[in-house]
Amino acid sequence: MLALDHGTVRIGCALSDPSGTLATPLPVIEPPEARAVAELVAEHGVERVVVGLPLQLSGEEGSQAGLARSFCRELEAILPVPVDTYDERLTSRMADASRRGGASAARDSLAAAHLLESYLESARPGGDGETGEP
């Protein structure tokens, strides 16, 4: 799986291992282009793409969520794999904590890795089973 922390300047990226256990940050995509995501999907044999949905703390969608959904539609039009969204609240704060702990990857890609870890956990038996799709 490939997770994306979509932004207007760059896209943070993280890839899971084949077992769906580990999430590894990848270099950011700058500028944010769907075509570059398609290249990653092909290069790594990705079976599903998860795009972070930036919800407000209240759970409501703001303008950034609308941009993420628009990007998802763009990806769905060009990718041969499913594209999901997943709640990305607090992943940037988690990325900051990871950097303070010594992680050297880009903040956006660390946020994507935390997003992917949460998504993978929810998909495991005993996980919350929510896909983040409101």
N, C-alpha and C positions, 0 to 999 in steps of 0.2 A: 504494500500500500504506500501511496504517496500522500503526504499531508502538506497543505499549503496555507500559509498565513498571508492572505492577499492584502496588499496595500496599494496606494496610488503611486508610490515611488519604486517599490520593490516587492518581491514575493519571497517570503521565507519558505524553505522546503525541508522536508524530512522524509526519510524512507524507512519502512519497516524491514526487518529481516524476513526470510521466507516463512518462518514459524509464527510470525506476528507477535513476537515477544519483545524485541528491541526496536527503538526508534533512534535513527541516526540523523543528525542535522546534515544537510547538504549546503553547498554554496547558494546564496540568494540569486534570484533572477532579477536582473535590473537592466532595462526597464521591464515592468510587468507585462509580459506578452504570453498569450495562450499558446502560440506556436512553440515557444521555449518549453512550456509544460509538456506539450505533445512529444517533444524530443526526449525529455526525461522519461516519460511513460514508455516510449519505444526502447530507449537505451537500457532501462532497468527491468523490463518485462512487468510493469506495474499492472495489477488486476483491478484496482479501485483507487480513485482519487477522493480525498476528503478535504474540503475547503472550510476553513474556520469561519464561522458565522459570528460576527462581532455584535453580540446582544448587549443591551444596557444592563446594569446590575439588577434592574427591575424585571428583566426578561423580555422587555419590549425591543423591537427592532428600530434602529435609527437609520440615518442616511448611509452610514458605512455598511450596514447589513444589506441595504439595497444594492450597493456597488458590488458586494460579494456575490449576491444572487445573480446579478447581471453577468459577472465573470463566470459563474457556474454555467449559465446558459451558453455562453461563448464556448466553454470547454466541452459541454455536452454535444455541441454541433460538430466538433472536430475529433473528439476522442472515441476510441472503440471500446472504452471501459466505462463502468458506472461512475457518476460523480455525486457524492453526498456532501451535505453540510453538517457541521457539528459545532456546538456551542464552544466558543473560544474565550469566554470570560476568564480573566485572570491569568491567561497564558503568558502575557507580556511580563506580568509581575513575577511569575514563576521563572521566566527566562532571565530576568534581572538577578534573581536569587541564584540561579545556576552560574551566571557569570561571576557573581561575587564568590561563589564556591570554586572557581577556577576554570569553568568551561570557556573555551576560546572561540567557539562558533559564533556567527553573527546572531544578534539578538532575535531577529525575525525568524531565523531557522531554528533557534532554540525554542521559540514560541511554537513553531510548527511541530517540533519534536514532542513538546508537552501536550499539544493538541492530539497528536497521533497516539501517544501513550494512553491518554484518557479514552479516546475512541476505541482502541484495542481492548482496554480493560472492560469497557461497557459491552463489548461483543462477546466476551468470554462467558462461559457458564458461571452464573453467580454474579455477573456484572449487572449494572442497572438496566441494561438492554435498551436504553434510549439512544436514538441516533442523533439527537440534537435538533431534529427537524421539528420546528414548532407547528 
